[in-house]
Amino acid sequence: MDEKRLGGLYGLLIGDALGVPYEFKAANEIPEFDQIDMIPPKGYPRTYPQVSVGTWSDDGAQALCLLSSLIEKGHLDINDLASKLSDWMLDGYMTPDDERFDIGIQTRAALMSFCSGTPADKSGQVNPQGQGNGSLMRTLPLALWHKGTDKELALDAHAQSLPTHGHVVNQVCCAVYCLTARRLIEGMEIRAAVDDAVNTLKGIYSQLDEEYEKRLLKLKLEEDFYGEGTGYVVDCLKSAFMILTKAESYEQAVKLAVALGSDTDTTACVAGGLAGIKFGLSGIPERWLSLLRGKQLIENIISRW
């Protein structure tokens, strides 16, 4: 694997792990910027005090489920993906401790529906209006792995969302994110990458159901990015793009994500994956790489890539 793709994979996992201790805190409850770290300041009330420092959450585990499925199957198989996600939910698959400690409401309901016999392409409709960021947070490995056309990547980004988040807006956000990641891998800067991703999708969507194009236009990504770090998929996407336009390093990017408060682990995961591509694996602080748990699990997956 090259520097950018490795950076993307480790970038999302480390961003996730960095954000775990601060999840659900308001922005004014987050430590000062220079004190945001994998190990919070002494006495800080961590969200999950029982979770060891350097542990990724549902974001990283689901991303690894997707990557493992892609490598094993050689293509996107959403039934296999849904099975692996269910194994994560029930048995802690793709976690450092074989133990899941966090799961979104929409994701839980969708995977329980899948386990009860609902097809993977329908299980994400258990809440038809659900627009959380639970499929966006895991989709980056698709862009890192994919060798197909932009249209094939976009349609696979839609499909990987279906087992847990079937709403069109979730599918579109995943497609924008994946195509933007591909452009960053190709060497574009973030603004040009997003613009090119949107323009490419406009052409693709003109051949599909008009609902996709309508949802894309409603994102208004041609305007300045602004996000608040919440769990709403559109806000999460815009938060990541906003951060990437400001950050001058990987470390600054993920700390800016955490500083927003709220859904800190997912914002840092989504932004961190893109920042990892932009700045490469060598741009990720060694102190965070050394603290990241589950390295053998990651290396086993990479060895099969």
N, C-alpha and C positions, 0 to 999 in steps of 0.2 A: 504493500500500500504506500501511496505517496504522502508527503508531508501534510498536504491540505486535507485529504480524506481522514487520515489519522487524527489530525487536529480537530476535525469536525466531530468524530466519534468521541474522543476524550473530552473535547470541549463541552459537549452536551452532558456527559456524565459528571464532570467536575462542576459545571454550573449547577446541575441538579443538587449534588451533594453539598455545595456551598450554600444553597438556598434553604436546605432542609431545616436548620435550627431556627430560622427566622419566619417560617411560613405562618400565614394568617395574622401577622403583626401589622399594625398600621405603620405608615411611613415614619411617623413621629416616635415610634417605638423601636425603630431600627437603630443600631449604634451609629456613631459618627462614621463618615465614609472611610477614613483611614483605619478604623477599628473593625470594619466588616472583614471577616476571615472565616476559614473553615472551622477554626476553633474560636468561638465567640469570646468576647471579653469576660473576664472572671466575674461570676455572679449573674451573668445574663440568663434570664429565664427561657431556656431553649424550648421550642415547641414540642420536640420529642426527646425528652431527657434520657430515655432508655435506649435511644439509637446511637450507636458509636459514630464518632466523628469520621467523615469521609465516606458515608454510606449513601448511595443513590436511592431515590424513592421510586414511586410508581412510574415516573417519567422515564428514568433510565432503564428500568426493568422491561417496560413495554417496548422501548426502542430496541433493546437487545433481543426481545422476542421476535420482533419484525426482522431484524438482521439475520438471526439464526434461521428463521423460516425461509428467507430469500436464498441463503446459502445452501440450505438443505434441498430445497425444491428447484432451485435454478430459475424460478419465476415467482411472481406474487400469487400465492394461494391463500385466499382469505379464510377458507375453512381451517387450514393448518394454522394460520395466524390466530384465528379465534380460539383454537384449541390450546395454543401456547399461552395466549392471554388468560384463558381459563385456568391453566396450570399455574400461572403466576398468582391469580386471585386465590386459588384454593390451597396451593402448596408452596408458594414462594419461589416458583421457577424464575431464574435469572436475577435472583437477589443474592447479595453477599452472604446472607445468613439463612437462606432458604425460609425466609419469613417476610411476609408482606405486612407493612405497618400503615399503609395509606392507600385509599382507593376513592375515586370520585363517585358521587351518587349515580350519575348517568352511566358510568362504566360498569359499576356493580350490577345495576338493573339490566343492562344490555347483556352482560356475560351470563348472568343467571338465566336470562331468557334463552341464550344460545345453549346453555347446559340442559335446558328443559326441552330442546328440540327445535327452536326457531332457527331457520337457516342463517348463516353468517351475514348474508347480504341484506337481511331484514332485521336482525337483532338490534341494530343501532337505532331502530325506529320505535323502540319501546317508549321513548319520550319524543314524539315527532318534532317538538320545538326546541329540543335540547341543543344548545349552542356553546357548550363549554369547550375548553381547549384540550380535552383528553386525547384526541387523535392527532392534533397538531404537534403535541409534545413528543410523539414517538416517530414521526414520519421522516425525519432527516436521513436515517440509514437507507431509505429507498433512493434518495438522490445520490448518496455516496456510492451505492452499489450499481445503480441502473446504467445500462449501456444502450438503451433504446432511444427512439426519437423523442422529441419534446412532447409530442402528443401522447405517446405511449407512457411516458413518465407522468404526465398530468392525469391520464385516466387511471393509472395505477395509484396515484396519490388519492384520487377520489375513492377508489375501491378499498384501500387499506383503512379508510375512515369508517366504512360501512358497519363493521361488526359492533362498534360502540357508539358512533356518532354519525347517523345517517343524513342529517340535515344538509341541504345543498350548500349552505354558507360554510359549514365545516369542510366539506369536500373542496370548495373553491379556495379556502384559506390554505389547505394542505397543498393544493396544486401551486398556488403562488409561492409558497415557501420553498417547495422542492425545486421549482424552476429558478427561483432566486439563488438557492444554494448552488445549483448547477452553474449559473453564471459567475458566481464568486469563485468556484473551482476553476473556471475558464480565465479568471483574472480580472473580471470587471469590478469596479467599485460599487458600493451598495446602492446608490441612487440609480445608476445606470442599470444595475442588475435587476432591481425591482421594476423599473420602466420597461426593460426588455421582456421580463417575465409576463407583465401585464399585457403588453402588446402581442406577445406570442399567444397568450391565452385568449385574447379577443378573437384572433384568427381561428383558433381551435373551437372556441365556443360558438362561433358563427355557424358551425356545422352541426352543433348539438342542440339540445333543448334550450329554448331562449331563457329559461330560468337561470341557467349557469351564467350567461352573459349579463343578465340583469343583476345578479348578486355580485358579480365582479365589479360592475360599474358602481354599485352602491358602496363598495369599499372605499372609493375615492382615493386610491393610492397615488394618484398623480399629484395630490396636494401634500402639504407638509405632514410628516408623520407625528402623531401624538398618541401616547398610550399611558395608562395608569397602573399597569401591572396586575390587572384583575384576571379572573378565570374565564371571562368572555372571550371566545376564540378570536374575534376581530380585534379586540383591545390587546390581546396577547401578541398577535401578529404585528400590530402597529407598534407596540412597545419594543419588540425586538428590533424592528427596522429603525425606530427612533434612536435606540441605544447604539446601533451600528454606525449611524451617521455621526455620533459624538465621540465614540471610543477611539482612543489612540493605542490601545493595547488590549489583549485578551482580559487581563486582570481588571482593567478599568471597565470593560463591557459588563462582566458578570457582577461586579460590585455596584454598577449603576442599576442593574436589574434588581438586585436585592434591596437597594436603597428605595425603590418604589414601594416596597412593602406589599402586603396582600399575598398574592400567589407567587411568593419569592422563588420557590424551587423550580416552578415551571417557566416563569419568565427568564430566569437565569439559564435554564436548560435550553429553551428555544433561542435565546440570544447567544448563549454560549456555543451552541453548535455552529452558528454562522460565524461567530468571532473566531472559533477554532479553525475554520476554513480560511478566513481572512489572514490570520496571524500565524497559522501553522502550528504543528505540535510543539515546535521549539519555542513558540511564543507563550506557551502555558507555563506558569511558574512551577518550578521543580518542587517547591514545598507542598504544592497542592497535588501534584502527581504522586509524591511519596505518601501522602495521607490517604489517597483514594484506595478504598478497599475493593476486594473482588477482582484484583488484577489478573489472577489465573483464569478466571472465567472469561474475561475480555480477551486475553491472549489465546485461549482455546478457540474462540470464535474467529479471531483474526487469522489464526493458522489455517482455518478451513476456507478462507475467503478466496 
